[in-house]
């Protein structure tokens, strides 16, 4: 390498380290601002089952990708008429996103309205079971985890 190229690489490395250090100093004020604006759940999940606590922490950044795949699979299963499999995937999605109220709302609505209507008219007990599953999901699980939603 020529002297000029080495100087450019050294200057770029020093500049990069300096900018990373500067960005690190801004992290604490940004975190504090997010908490003051209520953009982050600052309180831990109280009395959370171990599976919920593990799922919300263990997957890290890949949790969003897993949830996207589960959403697509659950919708596909629902369209094929495999309602119980779709319900299981919906439970996994709500476990991975316990503080996202729209997830709970959608899955309760999906069970109470979409799946219950897909059940034949001759099976009234089955239809009402799906409606009950929808409102029980909201009442028993979603509201305790999202009391302000």
C-alpha positions in Angstrom: 0.0 0.0 0.0 1.1 3.5 -0.7 1.6 6.0 2.0 -1.4 8.0 0.9 -3.7 5.0 1.0 -2.5 4.1 4.5 -3.2 7.6 5.6 -6.8 7.5 4.2 -7.4 4.1 5.9 -6.1 5.4 9.2 -8.1 8.7 9.0 -11.3 6.7 8.1 -10.8 4.4 11.1 -10.2 7.2 13.5 -13.2 9.1 12.1 -15.4 6.0 12.4 -14.4 5.3 16.0 -15.0 8.9 16.9 -18.5 8.9 15.3 -19.3 5.6 17.1 -18.2 7.1 20.4 -20.3 10.2 19.7 -23.4 8.1 18.9 -22.8 6.1 22.1 -23.1 9.4 24.2 -26.5 10.0 22.7 -28.0 6.6 23.6 -28.9 7.5 27.3 -30.8 10.7 26.4 -32.7 8.9 23.6 -33.7 6.1 25.9 -34.8 8.6 28.6 -36.9 10.5 26.0 -38.5 7.3 24.8 -39.5 6.4 28.3 -40.9 9.9 29.0 -43.0 9.8 25.9 -44.3 6.3 26.7 -42.9 4.7 23.6 -41.4 1.8 25.5 -42.8 -0.6 28.1 -40.7 0.3 31.1 -42.4 -2.0 33.6 -41.7 -5.7 33.3 -44.4 -8.2 32.7 -45.8 -9.0 36.1 -46.6 -12.6 37.0 -45.7 -13.6 33.5 -45.5 -17.4 32.8 -42.0 -18.6 32.0 -42.8 -19.2 28.4 -43.9 -15.6 27.9 -40.8 -14.2 29.7 -38.5 -16.4 27.6 -40.2 -15.6 24.3 -40.1 -11.9 24.8 -36.4 -11.8 25.6 -34.7 -14.8 24.0 -35.3 -14.2 20.3 -34.0 -10.6 20.3 -34.1 -9.0 16.9 -35.3 -12.2 15.2 -38.6 -12.1 17.0 -40.1 -9.9 14.4 -39.1 -12.2 11.6 -40.6 -15.2 13.4 -43.8 -13.4 14.0 -44.1 -12.4 10.3 -43.7 -16.0 9.3 -46.3 -17.1 11.9 -48.8 -14.5 10.7 -48.5 -15.7 7.1 -48.8 -19.4 8.1 -51.8 -18.7 10.4 -53.6 -16.8 7.6 -52.9 -19.7 5.2 -54.2 -22.3 7.7 -57.3 -20.3 8.3 -58.0 -20.1 4.5 -57.6 -23.8 4.2 -60.1 -24.4 7.1 -57.6 -25.7 9.6 -58.9 -23.4 12.4 -57.4 -25.2 15.4 -53.9 -25.0 13.8 -54.5 -21.3 13.1 -55.6 -20.8 16.7 -52.4 -22.4 18.0 -50.3 -20.1 15.8 -52.3 -17.1 17.0 -51.4 -18.1 20.6 -47.7 -18.2 19.6 -48.0 -14.8 18.0 -49.7 -13.2 21.0 -47.0 -14.8 23.2 -44.2 -13.3 21.1 -46.0 -9.8 21.0 -47.7 -9.6 24.4 -47.7 -5.7 24.6 -49.0 -5.1 21.0 -52.7 -4.6 21.5 -53.6 -4.9 17.8 -52.4 -8.5 17.8 -54.8 -9.5 20.5 -57.6 -7.5 18.9 -57.1 -9.1 15.5 -56.9 -12.6 16.8 -60.0 -12.2 19.0 -61.9 -10.6 16.1 -60.7 -13.4 13.7 -62.0 -16.1 16.0 -65.3 -14.4 16.9 -66.2 -13.2 13.5 -64.3 -14.9 10.7 -63.8 -18.5 12.0 -67.2 -18.7 13.7 -68.9 -17.7 10.4 -66.9 -20.3 8.5 -68.3 -23.1 10.7 -71.5 -24.6 9.1 -74.9 -23.3 10.2 -75.8 -26.8 11.6 -73.0 -26.6 14.2 -74.3 -23.9 16.5 -72.3 -25.0 19.5 -69.1 -25.0 17.6 -69.9 -21.5 16.2 -70.5 -20.1 19.7 -67.3 -21.8 21.0 -65.3 -19.7 18.6 -67.1 -16.6 19.6 -66.4 -17.4 23.2 -62.8 -18.1 22.4 -62.6 -14.6 20.9 -63.9 -12.7 23.9 -62.1 -14.9 26.4 -58.8 -14.2 24.7 -59.4 -10.4 25.1 -60.9 -10.7 28.6 -58.6 -13.2 30.2 -55.2 -12.6 28.5 -55.1 -9.4 26.5 -56.5 -6.9 29.0 -54.3 -8.0 31.9 -51.2 -7.6 29.7 -52.4 -4.3 28.1 -54.4 -2.5 30.8 -54.1 0.9 29.1 -55.1 -0.2 25.6 
